[in-house]
Structure formats: structure tokens, C-alpha cells
Amino acid sequence: MPQHVPSRPPLPPSLEQGDVHPTTLPGASQHAPALPPHPRRIVFLAHRDLGNPSAGGSELLVDRLADGLTRLGHQVTLLCGGPAAYRDYRVVSAGGAYGHYLRARSAFVRQVGDCDLLVEVCNGMPYLAPLWHHGPTLCLVNHVHTDLWKMRFGGPLAPAARIGRRLEHWALAGSRRHGLVVAVSPSTAHALRGIGVPRERIRVVHNGVAEPGPLTERSPEPLFVAVGRLVEYKRIDLLLRLWERVRPVTGGRLVIVGDGPERERLERLAGPGVHFTGHVSEAEKHRLLCAAWLLLHPSAVEGWGLVVTEAAARETPAVAFDVPGLRDSVRDGETGVLAHGESSFAAAWMSLTLAEDRRELMGKAAREHAAAYRWEHTVQRFRAVAREAVRGSAP
């Protein structure tokens, strides 16, 4: 049965409720077209709540958008699967991790009823909201899972991978012939165009990052940190193999932050100097990212690579592969290094460790770059796209 997590009392509406129309300004044309109102009731349809143990960057983005929109006076509901936590906005759990895909429509009818805008968060498995919701819809995409389907469902499950890939592509390009699609990076926008989504329907809304506050002490000994959910496409196993080549040159420790279904296997593969922390608090993550000499990000694909920006805000450069998403969040040679293969990844890892001055310069450039990405900017940009989506669906 759907579970409703009660929200706190709504925050006071912002001045957005009385947005100034251009024609009310001195000297403005009295014939200017009226701006459409911002959608007041917004529903996010997503796989998980941020409180889910399996939550990651997608869930953090939805939470920041929902919280920011709530503070601007919107009535926001998150309809998701699995466990849900207490929020300043309303949260409704529609069932289990996968069963809620089948129950999403009925849960929406019973628990929500109606809204001004439905935002479907498409992370592989779609909800096909445009087929059953006749009001304005907006699709939010972190990354297209084209190659990840084969990675997740290989061998005898290959037919499932083909079905999943085709369903995702149809849901993004075929069932949304008129609605807008939000991509979190230019890489995601490029992937969407590659599967047939017209360029004019795509809007890019970058992830933000919170101001980290005072930086804590850098580790006196080499410390390397990788952060993320321990799943196949994050390729922590590759990182562990490279560590055996890097460690004799650099020494130090490799800390893996996060949890997931791959953890037990990865711990068996780990050599000397590797530590798995599991989930950590935000305060501990802040300490580790400040202490780290480098952030290591061996993922095969990302939407953006939020942890890269989080590390950058703490003056910690990144070594990553030149893959979608990470080529957007890492400025190669300036805020970190983008490798084109395993050997170049290991070489960059070792050379930056041994070149303190270069590493510090990259760290300062990374922090300046991260300062351009703040959650309040993300919320305002998304809010503008939400208004556009409602306007575009008007008869």
C-alpha cells in the first residue's frame, strides 16, 4: 500500500506568488504578452527518496530541487518507491523498489489526484507518465543507460538488456514527442540527441554544490578517495587493479566511500592500503574530501559526476576517465585530469601525487570552477524550464 510520509507545515510563499508582469513596469509596452504562471503544484516521480540506503546523485538532485521549490512557495510532492524520510515537502512511497513502477499511476490517482506539472525522473526504467497523465509533464534525465544495460544484464540476461534499452529509448524519444526533457549536462544532452530526441526539446540544468564551509586539514601522507555507490559501472574493481601499480610509487592509502551490491566482491579484491568506509555522514565526507590528495573517479559513465564538484569545492582535483558526464565536470589539465585508458589513468594518478605544486594549482582552479555551480542557481533554472513546460502544453 502507498505510504504517505507527512511533511512539515508549508513554508511561507515567496514573492513569486505576485510576480511582477512586464507591463506593470514604467515604460513597458502595454501590449506585451502575459507571462504564464509558475506551476504551483509540482510532483516528482522518482525511483528513490534521498533517505534510501541506495540513494545517490540523482536522489540528491531531486531533493535539492524539491526543497528549493518548496522554499519558493511551490507545493511539491515526491512519489517514489522504497523507504522514504521526513522532508519539508510531501513524500509518498508507492511500494517496493520495483513494484512501485507498476503502482505509480494508481498511487498518483489516490495520493495526489492532480498537479500543475508532473516531473518524471527517468533513470533507465521509465514510468511512461505521458501515456497515463494528461496534464503537463517534464522528463528529468541524469544519463542515458544505453551501454549500461549490457553491463548490468550480461550473459544469459542479454535479452533483458535489449528490452530495457529499447524501452528506455522509446520512452525518452518516442512517447514524448511534444514535452521538454531536462538533461543534467551537455553529455546527457548529446546522448539524448543520439537516440532521437530533437535538440529543441532539450534543456540543460546543471547540478549544484553547497558551499562547504571552512576547509579542514589536508592529509600529511598520500590519501586517495573514491566516492560512490558500489555498482558495476562505477568500476571500483578497475581502480583496485590500478592501485597495485600505483602504490609502490606513491605509497599512502586508498579510501573507498560508499556501499552497494558490489562491496563484498570488491573487498575480496582489495590489496594493502585499501579501506572501505561504507556510508559516511556529510561531516565525515567533508573531512575526507578535504584531506584527500586526489579524488579518483573510474566510472564508465555519469550524468555529471556530482562528487567531482563536491571535491572541487574543497580544493581537491580529480582523476577520471574521459567519458560522458565526467568530461563536463572535470576541466582536463585545469581542475583535474581526464584519462583515455587505464595506463594514462595510472600515470596521471602517480604524476599528480608526486607534483605537489601542480596538484595545489589544480585544487585552487577546481574550487574557483565549483563556485559557479550553486544549488540556488540550479533551482531557478529548473523553475524556468518548469514554467516553459506548462506554457508549451497549453491548448
C-alpha positions in Angstrom: 0.0 0.0 0.0 1.3 3.5 -0.7 2.7 5.1 2.4 2.5 8.9 3.0 5.3 10.5 4.9 3.9 13.7 6.4 5.7 16.9 5.6 6.3 19.8 7.9 3.9 22.8 7.7 4.5 24.6 4.4 7.0 27.4 4.3 5.7 30.9 3.6 5.2 31.6 -0.1 7.8 33.7 -1.8 7.2 36.9 -3.6 6.9 34.6 -6.6 3.2 34.5 -6.0 2.9 38.1 -7.0 5.4 38.1 -9.9 5.6 41.5 -11.5 4.3 41.4 -15.0 6.5 43.3 -17.5 3.6 45.6 -18.4 3.5 47.0 -14.8 7.0 48.4 -15.1 7.5 52.0 -16.1 7.8 52.4 -19.8 6.8 48.8 -20.6 4.7 48.0 -23.6 1.0 47.6 -22.7 0.7 45.0 -25.5 3.4 42.6 -24.1 2.1 39.0 -23.9 1.2 37.9 -20.4 3.7 35.5 -18.8 2.3 32.1 -17.8 2.2 31.5 -14.1 4.8 29.2 -12.5 3.3 25.7 -11.8 2.1 25.8 -8.2 1.7 22.0 -7.6 4.7 20.0 -8.8 5.0 16.2 -8.4 8.3 14.4 -8.9 8.0 10.8 -9.9 11.3 9.1 -9.0 12.9 5.7 -8.1 14.1 6.6 -4.6 13.9 9.1 -1.8 17.2 10.6 -0.6 16.8 8.6 2.6 17.0 5.3 0.7 20.3 3.4 1.5 20.8 3.1 -2.2 20.4 6.8 -2.9 23.0 8.6 -5.0 23.4 11.8 -7.0 20.1 11.6 -8.8 18.2 11.5 -5.5 20.3 14.4 -4.1 19.4 16.4 -7.2 15.7 15.7 -6.8 15.8 16.6 -3.1 17.6 19.9 -3.7 15.1 20.8 -6.5 12.1 19.8 -4.3 13.4 21.6 -1.3 14.3 24.7 -3.2 11.0 24.9 -5.0 9.2 24.4 -1.7 11.1 27.4 -0.2 9.9 29.4 -3.2 6.3 28.7 -2.4 5.5 25.7 -4.6 3.6 22.7 -3.3 5.9 19.8 -4.0 5.3 16.1 -3.7 7.8 13.3 -4.3 6.2 10.0 -5.4 8.8 7.3 -5.1 9.5 3.6 -4.3 11.0 2.1 -1.2 11.6 3.8 2.2 11.0 7.5 2.4 12.1 10.0 5.0 10.7 13.1 6.7 11.0 16.2 4.4 9.9 19.8 4.2 7.9 18.7 1.2 5.4 15.8 0.9 6.7 12.3 0.2 4.6 9.4 -0.8 6.1 5.9 -1.1 4.2 3.9 -3.7 5.6 0.5 -2.8 8.8 -1.5 -3.1 11.9 -0.7 -5.1 10.5 -2.2 -8.3 6.8 -2.8 -7.6 6.2 0.9 -7.4 6.7 1.2 -11.2 3.5 -0.8 -11.6 1.7 1.1 -8.8 2.8 4.6 -9.8 -0.3 5.5 -11.7 -2.8 4.3 -9.1 -0.7 5.8 -6.3 -0.8 9.1 -8.2 -4.5 9.0 -8.5 -5.2 8.1 -4.9 -2.5 10.1 -3.1 -2.0 13.1 -5.4 -5.1 13.4 -7.6 -3.8 16.2 -9.8 -1.0 18.7 -10.3 0.2 21.5 -12.5 3.3 19.7 -13.6 4.5 16.0 -13.3 8.2 15.6 -13.4 9.2 12.1 -14.4 12.8 11.2 -13.3 14.0 8.7 -16.0 17.0 6.7 -14.7 16.8 3.7 -17.0 13.4 2.2 -16.2 10.6 4.6 -17.3 7.2 5.3 -15.7 5.7 6.1 -19.1 3.9 9.0 -17.5 2.8 10.7 -20.7 0.7 7.6 -21.5 -1.4 7.9 -18.4 -1.1 11.5 -17.2 -2.8 14.0 -19.5 -1.5 17.2 -17.9 1.9 18.8 -18.5 4.9 16.5 -18.0 8.6 17.1 -17.9 11.3 14.5 -18.1 14.5 14.8 -16.0 17.4 12.6 -17.2 20.7 12.1 -15.5 22.2 9.9 -18.1 21.0 7.6 -20.9 21.7 4.0 -20.0 22.4 2.7 -23.5 25.7 0.9 -22.7 24.9 0.3 -19.0 22.1 -2.2 -19.9 24.7 -4.6 -21.2 26.9 -4.1 -18.2 24.1 -4.8 -15.8 22.4 -7.6 -17.7 25.1 -9.7 -19.4 25.3 -13.3 -20.4 22.0 -15.2 -20.2 20.3 -11.9 -19.3 21.3 -10.2 -22.5 17.7 -10.3 -23.9 16.6 -8.3 -20.8 19.3 -5.7 -21.6 18.0 -5.3 -25.1 14.4 -4.9 -24.0 15.4 -2.4 -21.3 17.4 -0.4 -23.8 14.7 -0.2 -26.3 12.1 0.7 -23.7 14.2 3.5 -22.3 14.9 4.9 -25.8 11.3 4.7 -26.8 10.2 6.3 -23.5 12.6 9.2 -24.0 12.3 9.8 -27.7 9.1 8.1 -28.9 6.5 8.8 -26.2 7.5 12.4 -25.6 7.0 14.0 -29.0 6.0 17.3 -27.6 7.3 17.6 -24.0 10.6 19.0 -22.7 13.4 16.9 -21.5 15.9 18.2 -18.9 19.5 16.9 -19.1 21.9 17.5 -16.3 24.9 18.0 -18.6 25.9 18.6 -22.2 27.0 14.9 -22.4 23.5 13.8 -21.4 22.0 16.3 -23.9 24.3 14.8 -26.6 23.2 11.2 -25.7 19.6 12.3 -25.9 20.1 13.7 -29.4 21.8 10.4 -30.3 18.7 8.4 -29.6 16.4 10.8 -31.5 15.3 13.5 -29.0 15.1 16.7 -31.0 17.6 19.4 -29.9 14.8 22.0 -29.5 13.1 19.8 -26.8 16.2 19.5 -24.6 17.1 21.9 -21.8 20.3 21.6 -19.7 20.1 22.2 -15.9 23.4 21.6 -14.2 23.8 20.1 -10.7 24.8 22.4 -8.0 27.0 22.2 -4.9 26.7 23.5 -1.4 29.3 25.9 0.0 31.4 23.5 2.1 32.3 26.0 4.8 35.8 26.1 6.4 38.2 23.6 4.9 39.8 21.0 7.2 43.4 19.8 7.2 44.9 18.0 4.2 46.4 14.6 5.0 50.2 14.8 5.5 50.6 11.4 3.8 49.2 10.5 0.4 45.4 9.9 0.7 43.3 9.0 -2.3 39.5 8.9 -2.1 36.8 7.4 -4.4 33.1 8.1 -3.5 30.0 6.5 -5.0 27.6 3.6 -5.0 29.4 0.3 -5.3 27.8 -1.0 -8.6 29.3 -2.4 -11.8 29.5 0.8 -13.9 31.4 2.7 -11.2 34.3 0.3 -11.9 35.9 0.3 -8.5 37.4 -3.1 -9.4 39.5 -1.3 -12.1 40.6 1.2 -9.5 41.8 -1.6 -7.2 43.8 -3.2 -10.1 45.5 0.2 -10.8 46.2 0.7 -7.1 48.6 -2.3 -7.3 50.6 -0.4 -10.0 50.4 3.0 -8.3 51.0 2.1 -4.6 54.7 1.1 -5.0 55.4 4.6 -6.5 53.2 6.8 -4.3 52.6 4.9 -1.1 49.7 6.1 1.0 46.1 4.9 1.4 43.1 4.4 -0.9 39.7 5.0 0.8 36.5 3.8 -0.9 33.4 5.7 0.4 30.0 4.2 -0.3 28.1 0.9 -0.3 26.3 -1.3 -2.7 25.8 -4.8 -4.1 29.5 -5.0 -5.3 31.0 -4.3 -1.9 31.7 -7.9 -0.8 33.3 -8.8 -4.1 35.4 -5.6 -4.1 36.6 -6.1 -0.6 37.9 -9.6 -1.6 39.9 -7.9 -4.5 41.4 -5.2 -2.4 45.1 -5.2 -1.6 47.1 -3.5 1.1 46.4 0.1 1.9 42.7 0.0 0.9 39.9 0.8 3.3 36.1 0.6 2.7 34.1 3.0 4.9 30.6 2.2 3.8 28.1 5.1 4.1 29.5 8.1 6.0 28.0 11.3 7.3 28.2 14.5 5.4 30.6 15.8 8.0 32.9 12.8 7.5 32.6 13.1 3.7 33.6 16.7 4.0 36.7 15.7 6.1 37.8 13.0 3.7 37.4 15.2 0.6 39.4 18.0 2.3 42.1 15.5 3.4 42.4 13.7 0.1 45.2 14.5 -2.3 43.1 13.4 -5.2 39.5 12.3 -5.9 39.6 9.2 -8.1 36.6 8.6 -10.4 36.9 5.5 -12.6 33.2 5.4 -13.6 32.2 4.2 -17.2 29.6 7.0 -17.5 28.0 9.7 -15.4 25.3 12.3 -15.8 27.5 14.9 -14.3 29.7 13.5 -11.5 28.4 15.4 -8.6 31.2 14.2 -6.2 33.7 15.8 -8.6 32.2 19.2 -7.9 31.9 18.4 -4.2 35.7 17.6 -4.1 36.5 20.6 -6.3 34.8 22.9 -3.8 37.3 21.6 -1.2 40.3 22.2 -3.5 40.7 18.6 -4.3 41.4 17.8 -8.0 40.1 14.7 -9.7 41.5 12.0 -11.9 38.7 10.5 -14.1 38.2 8.8 -17.4 37.2 10.9 -20.5 33.6 9.6 -20.5 30.2 11.3 -20.7 29.4 13.5 -17.7 32.9 13.5 -16.3 34.2 15.4 -19.3 31.7 18.1 -18.3 32.5 18.3 -14.6 36.4 17.9 -15.0 38.3 20.6 -16.9 41.1 18.5 -18.3 44.5 19.8 -17.3 43.0 22.6 -15.2 40.8 21.2 -12.4 41.9 17.6 -12.9 43.0 15.1 -15.5 40.8 13.1 -17.9 42.4 9.8 -18.9 41.9 7.9 -22.1 42.8 4.5 -20.9 43.9 2.5 -17.8 47.6 3.3 -18.3 47.0 7.0 -18.7 44.8 7.0 -15.6 47.6 5.3 -13.5 50.1 7.7 -15.0 48.0 10.8 -14.1 47.4 9.4 -10.6 51.2 8.9 -10.0 52.4 12.2 -11.6 49.9 14.4 -9.7 50.8 12.7 -6.5 54.5 13.5 -7.0 53.9 17.0 -8.3 52.7 19.0 -5.2 52.8 22.4 -6.8 50.7 21.3 -9.9 48.3 19.5 -7.6 47.7 22.6 -5.5 47.3 24.8 -8.5 44.6 22.4 -9.9 42.9 22.4 -6.5 42.6 26.1 -6.4 41.3 26.2 -10.0 38.8 23.4 -9.1 37.4 25.5 -6.2 37.0 28.5 -8.5 35.2 26.4 -11.1 32.9 24.8 -8.4 31.9 28.3 -7.2 29.9 28.8 -10.5 27.6 25.9 -9.5 25.3 26.5 -6.6 22.0 24.8 -5.8 20.1 28.1 -5.8 21.1 28.6 -9.5 20.0 25.0 -10.3 16.6 25.5 -8.7 16.0 28.8 -10.5 17.0 27.4 -13.9 14.7 24.3 -13.3 11.9 26.6 -12.3 12.2 28.5 -15.5 12.1 25.2 -17.5 9.0 24.1 -15.5 7.2 27.3 -16.4 8.2 26.7 -20.1 6.9 23.1 -19.9 3.5 24.2 -18.7 3.3 27.0 -21.2 4.2 24.6 -24.1 1.4 22.2 -23.1 -1.3 24.9 -23.0 -4.0 24.5 -25.7 
